[in-house]
Amino acid sequence: MKCVALCLILLSMVLALFADDPIYGSPIRFSLLEGLDYELNLTLGTNVGRLYANVNFTVNKQDLPDTDYYSFFLNSGARVEHLQLNGVESQYFLCSNLHPKHFIPELIHSDLIAEGNDINCYAIAKDRLASLPDSINIYLEYRLPLPEYEIIQGDKEAIKLGEIPFFYPRNLSASSEVNINILTSIYHDTERSLKVEDTGGIRQIETFFVDIPDIDIDLNIYKLN
């Protein structure tokens, strides 16, 4: 009993010495889950002011650093419905009080973990990936508040999806291709539609963009007059 008490006292002294340094106070390490190709499905619920989304991307387990948690960033307005790893529901955590040095490699974009910002860090424990094969498919389903229309280019009404910070879990390290399927009404379109199919009053739009780190995303949904 005396030995346990002594250990607790010593541990308290060590933590007190490093209390001002969040790295020593919390030696947990994170690394980011980032894909090179994303499949993003968006449904515009303009009547209820919601954007419904799901995204698929794949990571190679052998490429991931050996850390305690694997994480991604998503807009703080998002309400996550499902997170699946290779088709199986997975537990996840919302993380706070993070420091750039908690990440391997060190997180360059410290503003992403600043207190009071509009971005959340989600994390998956290391043991959730342990039994999975090298190729891990990540499926995320969520909803977001839909922005109001804005007037752009003189007289066009548009919903500027690209201005929603982390409306999907972006790759921060390398350029990635994002293939998008948008479900909306026949009264909407995009600038770079690859394919448009109308069924009754519903319009399905296929488009894509190349997401380059530190470059704003240009993705607008135009209202047709």
C-alpha beads as a LAMMPS data file, in Angstrom:
LAMMPS data file: protein, C-alpha beads

225 atoms
224 bonds

1 atom types
1 bond types

-500.0 500.0 xlo xhi
-500.0 500.0 ylo yhi
-500.0 500.0 zlo zhi

Masses

1 110.0

Atoms # bond

1 1 1 0.000 0.000 0.000
2 1 1 2.855 2.336 0.886
3 1 1 4.495 1.488 -2.454
4 1 1 1.312 2.368 -4.368
5 1 1 0.965 5.628 -2.454
6 1 1 4.591 6.502 -3.185
7 1 1 4.104 5.794 -6.908
8 1 1 1.032 8.032 -7.003
9 1 1 2.938 10.834 -5.295
10 1 1 5.829 10.511 -7.750
11 1 1 3.415 10.459 -10.704
12 1 1 1.707 13.599 -9.418
13 1 1 5.071 15.319 -9.093
14 1 1 6.024 14.391 -12.678
15 1 1 2.701 15.616 -14.073
16 1 1 3.037 18.840 -12.107
17 1 1 6.464 19.440 -13.616
18 1 1 5.030 19.161 -17.126
19 1 1 1.597 20.661 -16.485
20 1 1 2.271 23.609 -18.780
21 1 1 3.182 21.363 -21.706
22 1 1 0.186 19.527 -23.210
23 1 1 2.486 17.033 -24.910
24 1 1 3.981 15.721 -21.688
25 1 1 0.675 16.022 -19.894
26 1 1 -1.046 13.889 -22.553
27 1 1 1.386 11.710 -24.513
28 1 1 -1.293 10.291 -26.844
29 1 1 -0.413 10.463 -30.525
30 1 1 -2.642 10.932 -33.579
31 1 1 -2.179 10.610 -37.323
32 1 1 -4.532 11.609 -40.124
33 1 1 -6.645 9.343 -42.298
34 1 1 -6.291 10.785 -45.796
35 1 1 -7.284 9.427 -49.189
36 1 1 -6.164 10.270 -52.695
37 1 1 -9.595 9.573 -54.198
38 1 1 -12.926 10.444 -52.591
39 1 1 -16.473 9.511 -53.593
40 1 1 -18.730 12.221 -52.191
41 1 1 -22.533 12.070 -52.387
42 1 1 -24.501 15.206 -51.548
43 1 1 -28.256 15.724 -51.256
44 1 1 -29.523 19.288 -51.004
45 1 1 -32.524 19.506 -48.695
46 1 1 -33.359 23.124 -49.495
47 1 1 -36.824 22.832 -47.952
48 1 1 -35.384 21.846 -44.566
49 1 1 -32.076 23.723 -44.809
50 1 1 -29.895 20.627 -44.647
51 1 1 -27.084 19.122 -46.656
52 1 1 -27.017 15.333 -46.420
53 1 1 -23.667 13.777 -47.236
54 1 1 -21.741 10.551 -47.337
55 1 1 -18.163 10.014 -48.385
56 1 1 -16.018 6.978 -49.182
57 1 1 -12.249 6.842 -49.315
58 1 1 -9.558 4.224 -48.860
59 1 1 -6.320 4.194 -46.890
60 1 1 -3.516 1.641 -46.799
61 1 1 -2.829 0.465 -43.267
62 1 1 0.853 -0.081 -44.058
63 1 1 1.193 3.620 -44.869
64 1 1 -0.171 4.746 -41.496
65 1 1 2.215 5.729 -38.701
66 1 1 1.994 3.646 -35.545
67 1 1 -0.077 5.970 -33.355
68 1 1 -2.770 5.662 -30.685
69 1 1 -5.553 7.219 -32.757
70 1 1 -6.302 7.839 -36.422
71 1 1 -8.256 10.967 -37.138
72 1 1 -9.880 13.320 -39.630
73 1 1 -11.387 16.793 -39.512
74 1 1 -15.012 17.682 -40.235
75 1 1 -17.113 20.820 -39.900
76 1 1 -18.394 21.316 -36.355
77 1 1 -21.945 21.705 -37.670
78 1 1 -21.911 18.113 -38.919
79 1 1 -24.005 15.454 -37.224
80 1 1 -22.423 12.088 -37.917
81 1 1 -24.897 9.259 -38.493
82 1 1 -22.526 6.426 -39.428
83 1 1 -18.813 5.729 -39.477
84 1 1 -17.879 2.401 -41.019
85 1 1 -14.564 0.651 -41.571
86 1 1 -14.817 -1.919 -44.366
87 1 1 -18.591 -1.932 -44.003
88 1 1 -18.671 -2.391 -40.215
89 1 1 -19.855 0.323 -37.816
90 1 1 -16.985 1.736 -35.788
91 1 1 -16.758 3.656 -32.550
92 1 1 -15.230 7.117 -32.771
93 1 1 -14.328 9.984 -30.469
94 1 1 -14.520 13.764 -30.637
95 1 1 -11.213 15.207 -29.476
96 1 1 -10.326 18.551 -27.908
97 1 1 -7.403 20.242 -26.126
98 1 1 -5.041 19.065 -28.843
99 1 1 -1.592 20.380 -29.698
100 1 1 0.089 20.208 -33.135
101 1 1 2.769 17.954 -31.644
102 1 1 0.146 15.385 -30.710
103 1 1 0.119 14.534 -34.418
104 1 1 2.602 12.456 -36.399
105 1 1 3.804 14.164 -38.474
106 1 1 3.336 17.394 -36.542
107 1 1 0.166 19.213 -37.598
108 1 1 1.080 22.273 -39.655
109 1 1 -2.411 23.755 -39.593
110 1 1 -2.656 24.623 -35.909
111 1 1 -5.814 26.668 -36.562
112 1 1 -7.719 23.402 -37.081
113 1 1 -7.400 22.569 -33.402
114 1 1 -7.763 26.106 -32.043
115 1 1 -10.401 26.520 -29.359
116 1 1 -13.719 27.875 -30.610
117 1 1 -13.175 27.183 -34.310
118 1 1 -15.804 25.581 -36.548
119 1 1 -13.952 22.312 -37.137
120 1 1 -13.995 19.100 -35.097
121 1 1 -11.358 16.409 -34.862
122 1 1 -12.732 12.861 -34.957
123 1 1 -10.575 9.939 -33.891
124 1 1 -10.669 6.159 -34.202
125 1 1 -8.711 4.046 -31.733
126 1 1 -5.771 2.042 -33.033
127 1 1 -7.290 -1.284 -31.982
128 1 1 -10.251 -0.732 -34.334
129 1 1 -7.880 -1.091 -37.279
130 1 1 -5.785 -3.956 -35.915
131 1 1 -7.821 -6.831 -37.396
132 1 1 -8.536 -5.125 -40.722
133 1 1 -6.715 -5.913 -43.990
134 1 1 -4.160 -3.532 -45.482
135 1 1 -6.795 -1.757 -47.598
136 1 1 -9.284 0.026 -45.346
137 1 1 -12.415 1.628 -46.770
138 1 1 -13.769 4.476 -44.670
139 1 1 -17.429 5.396 -45.035
140 1 1 -18.800 8.468 -43.292
141 1 1 -22.439 9.570 -43.339
142 1 1 -23.521 12.899 -41.864
143 1 1 -25.647 16.003 -42.293
144 1 1 -24.826 19.711 -42.227
145 1 1 -26.782 22.975 -42.135
146 1 1 -27.256 24.167 -45.714
147 1 1 -25.985 27.723 -46.337
148 1 1 -28.312 30.411 -47.627
149 1 1 -28.236 31.499 -51.251
150 1 1 -25.799 34.284 -52.077
151 1 1 -25.695 36.603 -55.063
152 1 1 -22.516 36.039 -57.072
153 1 1 -21.269 37.040 -60.513
154 1 1 -23.672 39.952 -60.622
155 1 1 -27.087 38.339 -60.529
156 1 1 -26.707 34.588 -59.955
157 1 1 -28.058 32.961 -56.808
158 1 1 -25.797 30.221 -55.520
159 1 1 -25.129 27.998 -52.537
160 1 1 -21.377 28.179 -51.970
161 1 1 -20.606 24.703 -50.706
162 1 1 -16.881 25.231 -51.121
163 1 1 -16.925 27.892 -48.416
164 1 1 -18.135 25.449 -45.749
165 1 1 -14.914 24.584 -43.885
166 1 1 -14.320 20.850 -44.086
167 1 1 -17.708 19.935 -45.498
168 1 1 -15.934 16.649 -46.123
169 1 1 -12.750 15.213 -44.490
170 1 1 -10.115 16.817 -46.727
171 1 1 -6.632 15.523 -47.382
172 1 1 -4.237 18.041 -45.811
173 1 1 -1.031 16.468 -47.086
174 1 1 -1.485 15.906 -50.819
175 1 1 -3.747 16.743 -53.740
176 1 1 -6.751 14.462 -54.079
177 1 1 -9.503 13.856 -56.612
178 1 1 -13.074 14.229 -55.395
179 1 1 -15.849 12.688 -57.482
180 1 1 -19.207 14.165 -56.538
181 1 1 -22.753 13.003 -57.060
182 1 1 -25.292 15.732 -56.231
183 1 1 -28.999 15.049 -55.780
184 1 1 -31.130 18.171 -55.970
185 1 1 -34.078 19.670 -57.846
186 1 1 -34.226 20.481 -61.554
187 1 1 -33.799 24.125 -60.581
188 1 1 -30.104 23.710 -59.703
189 1 1 -26.874 23.169 -61.614
190 1 1 -23.100 23.499 -61.253
191 1 1 -20.454 25.099 -63.455
192 1 1 -18.609 21.865 -64.192
193 1 1 -21.339 19.267 -64.564
194 1 1 -20.013 16.111 -66.224
195 1 1 -23.406 14.444 -66.393
196 1 1 -26.953 15.570 -65.626
197 1 1 -29.983 13.283 -65.377
198 1 1 -33.512 14.454 -64.573
199 1 1 -36.252 12.204 -63.216
200 1 1 -39.441 14.130 -62.639
201 1 1 -38.448 17.096 -60.493
202 1 1 -35.233 15.464 -59.238
203 1 1 -31.855 16.195 -60.807
204 1 1 -28.723 14.101 -60.413
205 1 1 -25.473 15.885 -61.199
206 1 1 -22.058 14.293 -61.521
207 1 1 -19.024 16.535 -61.189
208 1 1 -15.557 16.523 -59.651
209 1 1 -12.737 18.732 -58.464
210 1 1 -9.091 18.365 -57.528
211 1 1 -8.598 19.367 -53.911
212 1 1 -5.216 21.003 -53.359
213 1 1 -4.103 21.587 -49.752
214 1 1 -4.275 25.234 -48.627
215 1 1 -6.336 26.187 -51.702
216 1 1 -9.992 27.160 -51.303
217 1 1 -12.527 24.799 -52.863
218 1 1 -14.580 26.298 -55.682
219 1 1 -17.910 24.451 -55.604
220 1 1 -21.109 26.400 -56.159
221 1 1 -24.654 25.143 -56.696
222 1 1 -26.495 27.619 -58.894
223 1 1 -30.209 28.308 -58.749
224 1 1 -31.697 28.398 -62.232
225 1 1 -34.189 31.134 -63.028

Bonds

1 1 1 2
2 1 2 3
3 1 3 4
4 1 4 5
5 1 5 6
6 1 6 7
7 1 7 8
8 1 8 9
9 1 9 10
10 1 10 11
11 1 11 12
12 1 12 13
13 1 13 14
14 1 14 15
15 1 15 16
16 1 16 17
17 1 17 18
18 1 18 19
19 1 19 20
20 1 20 21
21 1 21 22
22 1 22 23
23 1 23 24
24 1 24 25
25 1 25 26
26 1 26 27
27 1 27 28
28 1 28 29
29 1 29 30
30 1 30 31
31 1 31 32
32 1 32 33
33 1 33 34
34 1 34 35
35 1 35 36
36 1 36 37
37 1 37 38
38 1 38 39
39 1 39 40
40 1 40 41
41 1 41 42
42 1 42 43
43 1 43 44
44 1 44 45
45 1 45 46
46 1 46 47
47 1 47 48
48 1 48 49
49 1 49 50
50 1 50 51
51 1 51 52
52 1 52 53
53 1 53 54
54 1 54 55
55 1 55 56
56 1 56 57
57 1 57 58
58 1 58 59
59 1 59 60
60 1 60 61
61 1 61 62
62 1 62 63
63 1 63 64
64 1 64 65
65 1 65 66
66 1 66 67
67 1 67 68
68 1 68 69
69 1 69 70
70 1 70 71
71 1 71 72
72 1 72 73
73 1 73 74
74 1 74 75
75 1 75 76
76 1 76 77
77 1 77 78
78 1 78 79
79 1 79 80
80 1 80 81
81 1 81 82
82 1 82 83
83 1 83 84
84 1 84 85
85 1 85 86
86 1 86 87
87 1 87 88
88 1 88 89
89 1 89 90
90 1 90 91
91 1 91 92
92 1 92 93
93 1 93 94
94 1 94 95
95 1 95 96
96 1 96 97
97 1 97 98
98 1 98 99
99 1 99 100
100 1 100 101
101 1 101 102
102 1 102 103
103 1 103 104
104 1 104 105
105 1 105 106
106 1 106 107
107 1 107 108
108 1 108 109
109 1 109 110
110 1 110 111
111 1 111 112
112 1 112 113
113 1 113 114
114 1 114 115
115 1 115 116
116 1 116 117
117 1 117 118
118 1 118 119
119 1 119 120
120 1 120 121
121 1 121 122
122 1 122 123
123 1 123 124
124 1 124 125
125 1 125 126
126 1 126 127
127 1 127 128
128 1 128 129
129 1 129 130
130 1 130 131
131 1 131 132
132 1 132 133
133 1 133 134
134 1 134 135
135 1 135 136
136 1 136 137
137 1 137 138
138 1 138 139
139 1 139 140
140 1 140 141
141 1 141 142
142 1 142 143
143 1 143 144
144 1 144 145
145 1 145 146
146 1 146 147
147 1 147 148
148 1 148 149
149 1 149 150
150 1 150 151
151 1 151 152
152 1 152 153
153 1 153 154
154 1 154 155
155 1 155 156
156 1 156 157
157 1 157 158
158 1 158 159
159 1 159 160
160 1 160 161
161 1 161 162
162 1 162 163
163 1 163 164
164 1 164 165
165 1 165 166
166 1 166 167
167 1 167 168
168 1 168 169
169 1 169 170
170 1 170 171
171 1 171 172
172 1 172 173
173 1 173 174
174 1 174 175
175 1 175 176
176 1 176 177
177 1 177 178
178 1 178 179
179 1 179 180
180 1 180 181
181 1 181 182
182 1 182 183
183 1 183 184
184 1 184 185
185 1 185 186
186 1 186 187
187 1 187 188
188 1 188 189
189 1 189 190
190 1 190 191
191 1 191 192
192 1 192 193
193 1 193 194
194 1 194 195
195 1 195 196
196 1 196 197
197 1 197 198
198 1 198 199
199 1 199 200
200 1 200 201
201 1 201 202
202 1 202 203
203 1 203 204
204 1 204 205
205 1 205 206
206 1 206 207
207 1 207 208
208 1 208 209
209 1 209 210
210 1 210 211
211 1 211 212
212 1 212 213
213 1 213 214
214 1 214 215
215 1 215 216
216 1 216 217
217 1 217 218
218 1 218 219
219 1 219 220
220 1 220 221
221 1 221 222
222 1 222 223
223 1 223 224
224 1 224 225
